[in-house]
Amino acid sequence: MAPSIRLSPATRSLFDEPLAIAVQGLGPRQPVTLRTSLRDETGQLFQASARYQAGDDGELDLARCPALPGGSFSGLEPMGLLWALQPQKPFWRLVKRDVQSPFLLQLEAFEGHGEPPGRLLARAQHERAFLRDGVRRIPVREGRIRATLFLPPGNGPFPGVIDLYGTGGGLPEYRACLLANYGFAVLALAYYGYEDLPKEMKEFHLEYFEEAVNYMLQHTQVKGPGIGLLGISKGGDLCTSMASFLKGITATALINSSVANVGAVLRYKDIIIPPLGFHLKRIKVSKSGIADIFDALNNPLEGPDQQSFIPLEKAECRFLFIVGQDDRNWKSEFFAVEGSKRLQAHGKEKPKIVCYPGAGHYIEPPFFPMCAASMHLLVGKPVEWGGEPKAHCEAQIDAWQQIQAFFRKHLTGKPSGTSSKL
């Protein structure tokens, strides 16, 4: 029998779902190298490889066989060939631009453990999709709002969430649509660097975000009385400001967020929150040209910078802080702890803080490969984001469950059916 690669699900799976990989038809204890390849929509190649030895029966099941040293990872890692994918171009981050088309994953099995690999033994292709069948993608251009709404299959109304990304700008949709696959109505909201929105981060008006909140609250497919907010990085501090000043927010989940306003002036009616100060001299640049910006921001507890601290004690919602303890973008754990202290000092409920040792800044949905460093629009050079690939991958899986359970609990009143540690 010729060797073949067996996948489950066989031809297509959602990007955040596990994929079972096995090779059959090998010789007893035959050494093989497995390689995965994926091209993003700009044509950039991501690859990972691992060395294995087949079992006595010629079967190689990644759920039971540990990878040997010498590849992208070692040890028992059934999903290693996905989370260990790395760009062949330095400082390139994997993002999904068009969620309506899947990523195509190529899997190859080669003879031996050589460099370059030996003879090709077997090949398979697999689609990693973003939209579950029946999820509706609706571009939204109402008033000033520039967004995309994802509605789950079936008859609503559904618990509603607004999803915000960070300083990259544009309109990333991939996290919003993956979340909609689990029964949430999710609005991916652009706020700068997209269509007719401001071209750069200078000043944001909370009235724009209020329009988006009201759009969701009035939507017939969105279950009230309140909605959830989900933000990462700069999107997180915007969510904190929305929760603090706007009505109709019930639950706010923040991923490696600041509790001070960062990067741009924030205005709402007659309120102005200045951005947190920073000092370029506190940025360290390595020999390879990568910037470490961890210490660049001022402390929002000191001097005039206290004006940048967002008054989250005004919020009438529950908070969840997701923290990567190896985040090199800024002091996410410090921000979460100070936010918690501030809430409790004003008699508010203690927020849930979930910390992940070894996780970096970009905690994405499951199985996105960790991005250790990439270009930062505001800094103008590549910056390090932190993280250790295996720990980061495990954090992404757990955080995704934590976020869904949090929204289910506070937006539907139902406890989640899944345990937090899978």
GUPAFI-573485 format. One record per residue: residue number from 1; y, z, x of N, C-alpha, C in turn. Coordinates in pm, whole numbers. Last residue first. Example, Ala and Ser with C-alpha at 12.3 -4.5 7.8 and 13.67 -1.06 7.14 Angstrom:
% residues 2
  voba     npy     npz     npx    capy    capz    capx     cpy     cpz     cpx
     2    -225     708    1285    -106     714    1367       3     787    1290
     1    -569     780    1319    -450     780    1230    -330     780    1320
//
This chain:
% residues 422
  voba     npy     npz     npx    capy    capz    capx     cpy     cpz     cpx
   422    2282    2789    -973    2170    2706   -1019    2049    2728    -930
   421    2479    3036   -1084    2406    2995    -963    2284    2916   -1007
   420    2554    3057   -1351    2652    3009   -1254    2583    2967   -1124
   419    2357    2910   -1614    2387    3021   -1524    2479    2968   -1414
   418    2462    2767   -1924    2410    2753   -1788    2445    2876   -1705
   417    2578    2798   -2169    2432    2809   -2163    2377    2802   -2023
   416    2872    2996   -2199    2804    2878   -2148    2654    2902   -2144
   415    2977    3141   -2509    2938    3154   -2368    2862    3028   -2326
   414    3245    3023   -2707    3098    3028   -2687    3071    3051   -2540
   413    3509    2981   -2741    3459    3113   -2781    3309    3127   -2764
   412    3627    2756   -2657    3539    2742   -2773    3491    2876   -2824
   411    3790    2831   -2449    3840    2726   -2539    3752    2708   -2663
   410    3660    3028   -2303    3795    3056   -2353    3850    2950   -2448
   409    3399    2926   -2250    3419    3063   -2300    3555    3079   -2368
   408    3447    2671   -2150    3367    2689   -2272    3395    2824   -2336
   407    3596    2730   -1920    3660    2658   -2032    3580    2674   -2161
   406    3396    2867   -1774    3526    2929   -1802    3593    2861   -1922
   405    3196    2673   -1749    3167    2798   -1821    3296    2868   -1863
   404    3331    2481   -1591    3284    2447   -1726    3258    2573   -1809
   403    3377    2633   -1358    3490    2575   -1433    3449    2543   -1576
   402    3117    2695   -1273    3212    2803   -1305    3326    2751   -1393
   401    3013    2442   -1216    2953    2523   -1324    3049    2632   -1370
   400    3181    2379   -1003    3176    2289   -1120    3116    2361   -1241
   399    3114    2575    -818    3249    2575    -878    3252    2490   -1004
   398    2853    2496    -742    2874    2620    -817    3010    2621    -887
   397    2902    2249    -613    2804    2259    -723    2832    2382    -807
   396    3088    2322    -416    3125    2224    -519    3031    2232    -638
   395    2939    2497    -257    3056    2548    -331    3094    2453    -444
   394    2759    2319    -144    2707    2424    -235    2821    2484    -319
   393    2938    2169      14    2860    2104     -92    2810    2207    -194
   392    3022    2368     190    3120    2304     102    3049    2238     -16
   391    2791    2423     329    2851    2530     248    2950    2471     148
   390    2758    2167     455    2656    2223     364    2714    2330     272
   389    3013    2123     606    2959    2034     502    2859    2097     404
   388    3276    2347     603    3151    2319     675    3064    2245     572
   387    3638    2344     613    3508    2335     547    3394    2303     643
   386    3956    2166     651    3862    2277     664    3729    2250     595
   385    4142    1971     664    4127    2037     535    4031    2155     541
   384    4387    1860     893    4251    1912     871    4248    1992     742
   383    4569    1553     850    4563    1699     859    4419    1744     837
   382    4723    1264     988    4604    1329     934    4611    1481     951
   381    5076    1242     889    4967    1224     986    4841    1289     927
   380    5265    1300     702    5275    1171     770    5174    1150     881
   379    5306    1507     528    5310    1539     672    5320    1410     755
   378    5283    1390     279    5407    1461     312    5420    1488     461
   377    5027    1267     280    5148    1188     253    5275    1258     299
   376    4789    1296     519    4866    1377     424    5000    1306     404
   375    4471    1157     589    4616    1143     591    4680    1230     483
   374    4214    1404     663    4260    1274     615    4413    1272     616
   373    3915    1585     734    4054    1553     770    4090    1417     713
   372    3679    1633     597    3725    1733     695    3871    1712     734
   371    3551    1609     291    3651    1541     374    3710    1645     469
   370    3214    1610     190    3330    1687     234    3421    1601     319
   369    3114    1383     -69    3103    1432      69    3230    1506     109
   368    3040    1493    -391    3140    1421    -311    3126    1473    -169
   367    2862    1671    -504    2807    1563    -424    2911    1465    -370
   366    3054    1796    -783    2937    1796    -694    2908    1661    -629
   365    3419    1756    -759    3293    1766    -834    3173    1751    -739
   364    3572    1929    -472    3563    1820    -570    3441    1844    -661
   363    3782    2090    -284    3662    2123    -361    3660    2029    -481
   362    3946    2046     -24    3913    1952    -133    3781    1989    -198
   361    3942    2262     166    4048    2247      66    4005    2162     -54
   360    3614    2409     227    3747    2367     267    3839    2346     147
   359    3387    2682     258    3437    2569     179    3581    2539     219
   358    3308    2909     395    3270    2779     450    3314    2659     368
   357    3274    3109     103    3280    3102     250    3240    2962     296
   356    3446    3104    -186    3334    3033    -122    3353    3030      29
   355    3529    3313    -460    3552    3272    -321    3426    3209    -262
   354    3682    3333    -761    3551    3300    -702    3576    3241    -564
   353    3840    3553    -969    3856    3482    -842    3717    3459    -785
   352    3975    3590   -1285    3849    3575   -1212    3879    3497   -1084
   351    4253    3822   -1325    4190    3689   -1330    4057    3690   -1257
   350    4301    4100   -1532    4269    4055   -1396    4204    3917   -1403
   349    4548    4077   -1789    4408    4088   -1749    4388    4034   -1607
   348    4866    4246   -1732    4783    4133   -1775    4640    4152   -1724
   347    5049    4431   -1644    4962    4468   -1754    4875    4355   -1807
   346    5182    4355   -1420    5253    4336   -1547    5161    4359   -1667
   345    4998    4392   -1223    5117    4478   -1219    5198    4468   -1349
   344    4823    4182   -1280    4782    4319   -1314    4901    4416   -1314
   343    4974    3963   -1185    4929    3969   -1325    4899    4114   -1366
   342    5000    4036    -914    5119    4018    -997    5083    4029   -1146
   341    4736    4032    -824    4816    4157    -817    4935    4150    -913
   340    4676    3758    -862    4601    3862    -934    4679    3993    -938
   339    4849    3643    -677    4861    3609    -819    4793    3714    -906
   338    4740    3749    -444    4876    3788    -482    4902    3755    -630
   337    4489    3622    -448    4496    3769    -451    4635    3814    -495
   336    4566    3351    -432    4487    3399    -547    4499    3551    -561
   335    4702    3346    -183    4773    3312    -307    4699    3367    -430
   334    4490    3415      -9    4609    3500     -17    4683    3475    -148
   333    4330    3188     -49    4279    3321     -87    4394    3421    -101
   332    4494    2976      47    4450    2981     -93    4403    3120    -136
   331    4711    2904     246    4636    3030     235    4593    3055      90
   330    4643    2553     319    4732    2667     303    4646    2788     271
   329    4454    2387     442    4579    2330     390    4684    2439     375
   328    4213    2487     514    4314    2482     621    4446    2423     572
   327    3977    2692     370    4085    2598     337    4189    2602     449
   326    3764    2858     383    3797    2786     506    3900    2677     478
   325    3728    2956     131    3776    3051     232    3802    2986     368
   324    3838    2815    -156    3761    2782     -35    3813    2869      78
   323    3844    2945    -479    3901    2956    -344    3800    2914    -237
   322    3956    2930    -801    3847    2882    -714    3905    2874    -573
   321    4060    3146   -1048    4095    3093    -915    3968    3056    -840
   320    4140    3138   -1381    4027    3132   -1288    4078    3072   -1158
   319    4311    3321   -1638    4312    3243   -1514    4178    3251   -1442
   318    4414    3301   -1979    4324    3353   -1876    4329    3260   -1755
   317    4759    3318   -2096    4626    3259   -2085    4542    3336   -1984
   316    5030    3339   -2118    4949    3402   -2223    4806    3349   -2217
   315    5257    3408   -1846    5151    3327   -1909    5074    3408   -2013
   314    5425    3569   -1709    5472    3525   -1841    5362    3451   -1918
   313    5312    3600   -1462    5295    3712   -1556    5345    3677   -1697
   312    5391    3391   -1308    5269    3371   -1387    5240    3488   -1481
   311    5651    3276   -1200    5633    3399   -1279    5511    3391   -1371
   310    5596    3167    -868    5595    3127   -1010    5570    3252   -1096
   309    5813    3207    -603    5693    3263    -666    5699    3231    -817
   308    6058    3134    -509    5960    3025    -531    5834    3074    -600
   307    6198    3359    -458    6243    3280    -574    6144    3167    -607
   306    6102    3450    -220    6048    3513    -341    6088    3436    -468
   305    6247    3337     -19    6128    3264     -65    6062    3326    -188
   304    6442    3517      60    6478    3419     -44    6358    3342     -97
   303    6199    3778     139    6334    3719     142    6359    3619      30
   302    5850    3735      71    5959    3780     160    6088    3704     139
   301    5642    3630     -58    5670    3771     -90    5793    3820     -15
   300    5578    3377      27    5657    3388     -97    5686    3533    -138
   299    5615    3288     360    5551    3386     273    5636    3404     146
   298    5624    2931     433    5675    3069     440    5596    3159     345
   297    5379    2704     573    5459    2756     460    5507    2899     486
   296    5221    2662     805    5353    2599     791    5440    2662     682
   295    4966    2740     875    5072    2841     885    5211    2786     854
   294    4810    2505     836    4775    2630     769    4890    2732     765
   293    4811    2255     939    4933    2297     869    4918    2434     803
   292    4721    2084    1207    4677    2206    1137    4803    2266    1073
   291    4671    1734    1252    4761    1847    1233    4691    1962    1161
   290    4521    1542    1503    4507    1600    1369    4594    1726    1359
   289    4514    1432    1755    4623    1392    1666    4613    1446    1525
   288    4335    1524    1937    4294    1404    1862    4399    1362    1759
   287    4454    1756    2024    4453    1641    2115    4418    1512    2042
   286    4633    1882    1727    4526    1882    1827    4536    1759    1916
   285    4925    2051    1644    4859    1920    1646    4758    1917    1761
   284    5042    2292    1416    4979    2267    1546    4910    2131    1539
   283    5339    2395    1270    5228    2299    1261    5174    2275    1401
   282    5561    2546    1306    5434    2620    1290    5314    2527    1268
   281    5770    2377    1307    5726    2425    1438    5596    2506    1429
   280    5829    2332    1042    5749    2231    1112    5696    2283    1245
   279    5814    2569     797    5867    2543     931    5774    2448    1005
   278    5930    2604     454    5825    2584     555    5891    2555     689
   277    5984    2758     127    6026    2706     258    5908    2688     352
   276    5895    2646    -195    5871    2742     -87    5912    2680      46
   275    6147    2500    -405    6019    2495    -334    6013    2600    -223
   274    6302    2689    -677    6309    2610    -553    6170    2602    -488
   273    6323    2652   -1013    6241    2721    -912    6243    2636    -785
   272    6553    2697   -1268    6525    2619   -1147    6440    2705   -1054
   271    6619    2672   -1614    6550    2745   -1505    6526    2649   -1389
   270    6713    2553   -1838    6814    2597   -1740    6752    2676   -1625
   269    6448    2336   -1861    6568    2378   -1934    6672    2425   -1833
   268    6307    2352   -1557    6269    2361   -1698    6387    2419   -1775
   267    6218    2213   -1242    6320    2246   -1342    6258    2256   -1480
   266    6140    2253    -905    6086    2250   -1042    6195    2294   -1138
   265    6151    2065    -604    6221    2153    -699    6154    2140    -836
   264    5856    2049    -399    5959    1984    -480    6025    2089    -569
   263    5679    2205    -234    5701    2062    -210    5812    1994    -288
   262    5563    2455    -461    5558    2394    -328    5602    2248    -333
   261    5587    2774    -602    5619    2632    -621    5635    2568    -483
   260    5305    2989    -554    5448    2960    -536    5468    2811    -559
   259    5042    2998    -567    5110    3063    -680    5263    3057    -662
   258    4839    2710    -494    4942    2805    -454    4997    2872    -579
   257    4479    2661    -502    4616    2642    -551    4710    2743    -488
   256    4198    2598    -511    4278    2605    -387    4426    2576    -415
   255    4210    2528    -841    4126    2505    -723    4215    2502    -600
   254    4229    2700   -1143    4303    2655   -1026    4210    2644    -906
   253    4242    2689   -1488    4151    2694   -1373    4220    2627   -1255
   252    4351    2856   -1768    4399    2778   -1653    4305    2799   -1535
   251    4365    2868   -2120    4284    2892   -2000    4332    2800   -1888
   250    4560    2819   -2315    4466    2930   -2334    4391    2967   -2207
   249    4877    2714   -2404    4779    2715   -2294    4690    2839   -2309
   248    5082    2720   -2590    4961    2645   -2624    4858    2635   -2514
   247    5401    2681   -2421    5314    2742   -2522    5188    2656   -2541
   246    5509    2723   -2078    5482    2641   -2197    5388    2713   -2293
   245    5537    2888   -1853    5655    2857   -1934    5625    2787   -2067
   244    5291    2936   -1729    5391    3042   -1731    5504    3015   -1830
   243    5146    2701   -1740    5092    2819   -1810    5199    2927   -1826
   242    5312    2545   -1573    5293    2508   -1714    5246    2629   -1795
   241    5277    2681   -1330    5410    2674   -1392    5400    2639   -1540
   240    5004    2630   -1292    5050    2769   -1302    5188    2774   -1367
   239    5010    2352   -1269    4938    2413   -1382    4983    2558   -1402
   238    5149    2335   -1026    5210    2280   -1147    5142    2337   -1273
   237    4962    2444    -857    5084    2523    -882    5162    2466   -1000
   236    4761    2242    -885    4735    2381    -925    4863    2459    -948
   235    4866    2017    -774    4838    2016    -918    4812    2155    -972
   234    4856    2091    -507    4987    2088    -574    4970    2084    -726
   233    4525    2203    -556    4633    2188    -459    4769    2190    -529
   232    4417    2110    -883    4382    2136    -743    4508    2118    -658
   231    4376    2228   -1220    4456    2167   -1113    4405    2205    -976
   230    4349    2228   -1560    4269    2226   -1439    4349    2156   -1330
   229    4397    2405   -1863    4457    2330   -1753    4365    2341   -1632
   228    4318    2391   -2218    4297    2437   -2082    4371    2349   -1982
   227    4486    2476   -2530    4412    2389   -2441    4397    2454   -2303
   226    4457    2635   -2860    4518    2611   -2729    4432    2519   -2645
   225    4314    2656   -3097    4461    2649   -3106    4528    2622   -2973
   224    4199    2310   -3136    4298    2413   -3102    4233    2549   -3098
   223    4041    2026   -3016    4021    2151   -3090    4125    2253   -3044
   222    4129    1694   -3050    4137    1813   -2963    4134    1939   -3049
   221    4145    1479   -3214    4015    1501   -3149    4014    1623   -3059
   220    4409    1467   -3296    4307    1504   -3397    4171    1533   -3335
   219    4662    1618   -3101    4559    1513   -3111    4447    1557   -3205
   218    4843    1814   -3054    4856    1743   -3182    4745    1639   -3203
   217    4779    1905   -2802    4773    2001   -2913    4777    1931   -3049
   216    4830    1673   -2647    4693    1724   -2663    4682    1816   -2784
   215    5110    1653   -2676    5024    1539   -2711    4881    1586   -2738
   214    5187    1896   -2566    5205    1873   -2710    5121    1756   -2759
   213    5123    1846   -2296    5059    1958   -2367    5069    1935   -2519
   212    5297    1631   -2246    5152    1610   -2236    5075    1721   -2309
   211    5543    1755   -2275    5509    1642   -2362    5357    1619   -2364
   210    5527    1932   -2063    5527    1986   -2200    5493    1876   -2302
   209    5561    1763   -1852    5428    1824   -1869    5414    1883   -2010
   208    5833    1707   -1893    5735    1598   -1890    5594    1652   -1919
   207    5950    1957   -1868    5952    1893   -2001    5852    1777   -2008
   206    5956    2019   -1604    5843    2071   -1680    5839    2011   -1821
   205    6030    1789   -1363    6081    1851   -1485    5963    1892   -1571
   204    6057    1793   -1009    5974    1775   -1129    6037    1850   -1246
   203    6168    1630    -723    6205    1719    -831    6114    1689    -950
   202    6029    1496    -525    6156    1562    -493    6187    1668    -597
   201    5791    1301    -433    5797    1440    -478    5929    1502    -436
   200    5858     959    -546    5822    1064    -449    5842    1202    -508
   199    5894     799    -769    5818     743    -656    5777     852    -557
   198    5849     902   -1111    5919     912    -982    5830     867    -866
   197    5691     637   -1312    5718     778   -1279    5791     784   -1144
   196    5608     385   -1381    5753     411   -1380    5787     558   -1356
   195    5321     384   -1180    5399     305   -1275    5548     342   -1267
   194    5329     665    -972    5247     585   -1064    5338     517   -1165
   193    5442     879    -834    5375     773    -759    5286     687    -846
   192    5361    1160   -1050    5452    1085    -961    5370     978    -889
   191    5182    1233   -1244    5316    1293   -1248    5411    1237   -1143
   190    4911    1167   -1472    4989    1130   -1353    5123    1201   -1359
   189    4636    1337   -1599    4781    1318   -1610    4843    1282   -1476
   188    4363    1306   -1795    4403    1292   -1654    4550    1252   -1656
   187    4252    1502   -2042    4365    1413   -2015    4394    1417   -1865
   186    3947    1537   -2210    4021    1562   -2086    4129    1455   -2064
   185    3750    1712   -2416    3850    1605   -2424    3945    1628   -2308
   184    3414    1790   -2318    3556    1825   -2320    3640    1699   -2339
   183    3142    1736   -2281    3189    1778   -2413    3334    1822   -2421
   182    3069    1642   -2036    3010    1770   -2079    3075    1824   -2206
   181    3216    1421   -1971    3072    1401   -1994    3005    1526   -2052
   180    3459    1524   -1900    3443    1479   -2038    3297    1454   -2073
   179    3417    1559   -1627    3425    1678   -1713    3406    1640   -1860
   178    3427    1294   -1544    3302    1369   -1523    3300    1494   -1611
   177    3691    1235   -1608    3585    1171   -1686    3451    1242   -1665
   176    3831    1405   -1429    3853    1416   -1573    3736    1355   -1651
   175    3752    1310   -1181    3713    1447   -1220    3725    1465   -1371
   174    3857    1043   -1186    3713    1068   -1174    3671    1209   -1212
   173    4120     962   -1198    4051     985   -1325    3911    1042   -1310
   172    4440     976   -1052    4295     991   -1032    4228    1030   -1164
   171    4707     818   -1039    4635     870   -1156    4485     876   -1128
   170    4966     909    -800    4883     815    -874    4816     881    -994
   169    4943    1174    -548    5009    1097    -653    4912    1005    -725
   168    4864    1345    -347    4831    1203    -334    4898    1115    -437
   167    4909    1611    -399    5021    1534    -345    4989    1387    -325
   166    4666    1647    -667    4767    1699    -575    4867    1597    -526
   165    4586    1636   -1025    4554    1630    -882    4677    1664    -798
   164    4507    1784   -1336    4611    1742   -1241    4558    1744   -1097
   163    4412    1761   -1671    4364    1762   -1533    4470    1706   -1439
   162    4388    1947   -1966    4472    1856   -1887    4435    1874   -1740
   161    4145    1970   -2226    4186    2011   -2091    4279    1904   -2033
   160    4010    2090   -2538    4095    1999   -2461    4140    2057   -2328
   159    3707    2081   -2721    3801    2162   -2642    3877    2072   -2545
   158    3712    1837   -2989    3654    1891   -2866    3754    1984   -2798
   157    3648    1786   -3346    3732    1796   -3227    3661    1866   -3111
   156    3456    1482   -3290    3528    1600   -3244    3553    1695   -3359
   155    3145    1327   -3290    3261    1361   -3371    3326    1488   -3319
   154    3042    1133   -2998    3025    1220   -3115    3155    1248   -3186
   153    3124    1157   -2643    3063    1092   -2759    3057    1188   -2877
   152    3455    1273   -2535    3309    1271   -2531    3254    1192   -2650
   151    3736    1099   -2407    3678    1171   -2521    3526    1160   -2516
   150    4002    1101   -2187    3857    1079   -2198    3804    1165   -2312
   149    4311     946   -2135    4236    1046   -2212    4089    1006   -2218
   148    4543     912   -1881    4421     856   -1941    4347     969   -2010
   147    4903     860   -1856    4780     938   -1845    4662     857   -1896
   146    5223     924   -1878    5139     823   -1814    5008     893   -1781
   145    5474     996   -2115    5343    1032   -2059    5271     909   -2001
   144    5710     956   -2242    5712     941   -2096    5573     956   -2035
   143    5570     811   -2523    5690     873   -2469    5692     849   -2319
   142    5252     728   -2413    5329     777   -2529    5451     852   -2478
   141    5012     589   -2307    5151     559   -2273    5235     599   -2393
   140    4687     627   -2199    4791     690   -2282    4929     655   -2225
   139    4368     471   -2228    4496     480   -2156    4605     533   -2250
   138    4068     615   -2283    4184     570   -2360    4312     583   -2275
   137    3729     595   -2290    3842     600   -2196    3962     537   -2262
   136    3461     778   -2427    3568     681   -2448    3683     704   -2350
   135    3115     793   -2377    3245     855   -2346    3353     746   -2356
   134    2887     637   -2413    2955     688   -2533    3087     759   -2505
   133    2717     738   -2124    2722     645   -2238    2794     711   -2355
   132    2934     887   -1881    2814     894   -1963    2828     793   -2078
   131    3086     759   -1599    3099     776   -1743    2962     780   -1809
   130    3005     730   -1338    3103     834   -1368    3117     860   -1518
   129    2701     670   -1142    2801     639   -1246    2892     757   -1274
   128    2546     523    -897    2599     657    -923    2720     640   -1015
   127    2258     326    -880    2395     336    -929    2432     481    -955
   126    2068     226    -599    2084     319    -710    2232     324    -750
   125    1808      49    -427    1948      62    -468    1956     156    -588
   124    1597      55    -134    1619      72    -278    1769      80    -303
   123    1342     -43      99    1483     -38      61    1493     -17     -90
   122    1132       5     388    1154      -1     243    1302      11     215
   121    1126     -41     665    1000     -25     590    1019     -43     440
   120    1263    -197     943    1289    -156     804    1156    -154     727
   119    1194     -72    1273    1171    -173    1168    1199    -116    1029
   118    1423     181    1396    1320      78    1411    1313     -16    1292
   117    1775     248    1468    1648     270    1400    1551     152    1416
   116    1908     237    1812    1916     218    1667    1779     233    1601
   115    1725     521    1815    1866     481    1798    1883     350    1874
   114    1420     628    1640    1500     569    1749    1645     549    1711
   113    1211     735    1500    1334     814    1509    1429     758    1614
   112    1008     524    1275    1042     603    1394    1174     676    1386
   111    1121     272    1053    1012     325    1135    1069     409    1250
   110    1336     351     772    1306     281     898    1193     351     972
   109    1452     301     450    1357     378     532    1320     293     653
   108    1758     320     266    1667     245     353    1578     343     430
   107    1962     282     -16    1872     370      59    1775     285     139
   106    2288     252    -137    2175     182     -74    2093     285       3
   105    2466     291    -433    2408     361    -320    2289     280    -268
   104    2761     200    -577    2626     151    -548    2576     217    -420
   103    2943     366    -831    2924     342    -688    2781     293    -670
   102    3016     192   -1146    2949     294   -1063    2969     266    -914
   101    3320     154   -1334    3212      93   -1256    3147     201   -1169
   100    3508     310   -1449    3423     233   -1539    3311     159   -1466
    99    3673     427   -1269    3560     509   -1316    3467     431   -1409
    98    3810     314    -992    3775     261   -1125    3651     334   -1177
    97    3822     499    -771    3942     444    -835    3914     395    -976
    96    3712     781    -619    3671     675    -712    3795     626    -784
    95    3713     850    -266    3766     872    -401    3715     758    -488
    94    3652     981      44    3587     910     -67    3653     949    -199
    93    3889     934     304    3831    1022     203    3769     939      91
    92    3911     899     651    3904     829     522    3831     917     422
    91    3922     964     921    4023    1020     829    4026     947     693
    90    3775     664    1064    3820     804    1071    3924     838     965
    89    3523     482     906    3663     477     950    3715     620     953
    88    3289     558     806    3281     495     938    3422     475     995
    87    3261     873     641    3326     743     654    3308     688     795
    86    2939    1009     555    3065    1018     629    3126     880     645
    85    2720    1204     357    2783    1073     378    2917    1090     451
    84    2606    1443     288    2639    1424     430    2700    1286     459
    83    2540    1435      22    2657    1516      61    2697    1495     206
    82    2322    1248      39    2443    1218     -38    2561    1302      10
    81    2124    1349     195    2162    1210     219    2284    1167     138
    80    2085    1606      83    2158    1589     209    2207    1447     233
    79    1944    1686    -134    2060    1600    -159    2141    1573     -32
    78    1738    1845     -23    1703    1731    -110    1817    1635    -135
    77    1691    1980     257    1816    1942     189    1788    1822     100
    76    1566    2174     488    1527    2129     354    1654    2105     271
    75    1681    2046     811    1636    2147     717    1604    2087     581
    74    1988    1876     909    1847    1911     927    1811    2022     828
    73    2199    1582     921    2172    1721     882    2026    1749     914
    72    2211    1337    1039    2336    1390     985    2323    1536     943
    71    1962    1400    1299    2032    1315    1204    2163    1378    1158
    70    1855    1589    1469    1889    1459    1524    1959    1364    1429
    69    1574    1780    1339    1702    1768    1410    1726    1625    1457
    68    1429    1672    1021    1417    1718    1160    1553    1707    1229
    67    1430    1793     688    1476    1694     785    1467    1755     924
    66    1139    1915     514    1267    1938     582    1301    1821     675
    65    1004    1827     206     999    1801     350    1134    1828     414
    64    1051    1869     -62     951    1954       4     948    1938     156
    63    1238    1697    -153    1243    1831    -212    1146    1926    -140
    62    1172    1458     -38    1282    1533      23    1299    1673     -37
    61     854    1365      38     935    1409     -77    1045    1499     -20
    60     645    1135     144     762    1206     196     853    1238      77
    59     298    1083     200     410    1100     106     524    1173     177
    58      75    1078     354     163     963     362     281     967     265
    57     -67    1309     349    -106    1208     249     -16    1084     254
    56      56    1473     530     -78    1424     564    -123    1312     471
    55     404    1357     505     295    1454     493     161    1391     533
    54     633    1213     749     558    1211     622     451    1320     623
    53     921    1342     887     782    1311     914     708    1318     781
    52    1262    1226     944    1155    1296     871    1019    1262     928
    51    1610    1231     992    1478    1203    1048    1373    1289     978
    50    1885    1071     823    1807    1190     857    1667    1149     902
    49    2227     967     769    2086     940     802    2016    1070     839
    48    2497     814     592    2429     935     640    2287     897     675
    47    2817     646     549    2673     650     579    2626     790     615
    46    3053     434     399    3012     573     423    2861     572     447
    45    3295     180     448    3153     219     449    3137     368     479
    44    3541      28     241    3508     121     351    3367     176     335
    43    3615    -124      26    3519    -182     120    3482     -91     236
    42    3760      -5    -161    3839     -78     -61    3747    -143      42
    41    3575     131    -310    3632      10    -368    3724     -66    -273
    40    3316     220     -67    3414     250    -173    3481     120    -217
    39    2968     187     -20    3102     132       8    3197     172    -104
    38    2708     364     130    2788     347       9    2922     289      52
    37    2379     438     240    2506     369     261    2575     351     127
    36    2133     639     403    2205     602     281    2337     536     320
    35    1819     633     564    1963     613     575    2020     577     437
    34    1554     796     734    1612     751     607    1763     739     624
    33    1300     735     962    1442     768     948    1489     712     814
    32     973     876    1024    1063     778     962    1206     830     966
    31     647     921    1150     790     951    1166     875     839    1105
    30     361    1005     955     440     897    1016     587     938    1030
    29     162    1165     850     254    1223     948     340    1119    1020
    28     -20     883     747     -21    1030     762      70    1073     878
    27     210     614     656      90     665     723      95     816     730
    26     344     570     318     357     582     464     221     623     523
    25     352     566      42     285     456     112     303     457     262
    24     685     675     -60     539     677     -67     483     559       9
    23     957     892     -51     901     767       3     751     778      -5
    22    1209    1019    -276    1079    1029    -210    1042     892    -155
    21    1464    1207    -428    1432    1096    -338    1297    1121    -273
    20    1655    1280    -712    1531    1311    -637    1490    1187    -558
    19    1981    1379    -746    1896    1260    -739    1774    1297    -654
    18    2196    1572    -964    2105    1558    -850    2023    1429    -861
    17    2520    1453   -1076    2382    1496   -1104    2296    1482    -979
    16    2766    1344   -1044    2755    1489   -1021    2616    1542   -1053
    15    2733    1074   -1111    2765    1109    -973    2744    1258    -944
    14    2442    1005   -1311    2583    1043   -1301    2610    1096   -1161
    13    2228     727   -1223    2251     869   -1254    2400     894   -1252
    12    1981     473   -1223    2119     511   -1247    2127     660   -1278
    11    1712     425   -1168    1810     322   -1134    1955     368   -1143
    10    1550     670   -1197    1508     554   -1119    1623     463   -1075
     9    1654    1016   -1136    1635     898   -1222    1621     769   -1140
     8    1441     940    -876    1441     993   -1012    1574    1065   -1036
     7    1288     692    -670    1405     772    -708    1388     823    -850
     6    1102     597    -393    1095     634    -536    1211     728    -567
     5    1044     331    -179    1131     446    -207    1128     472    -357
     4     735     242     -18     840     219    -118     918     348    -140
     3     504      73     204     594     186     173     697     147      67
     2     218     -93      64     341     -99     143     429      21     108
     1    -119       0      85       0       0       0     125       0      89
//
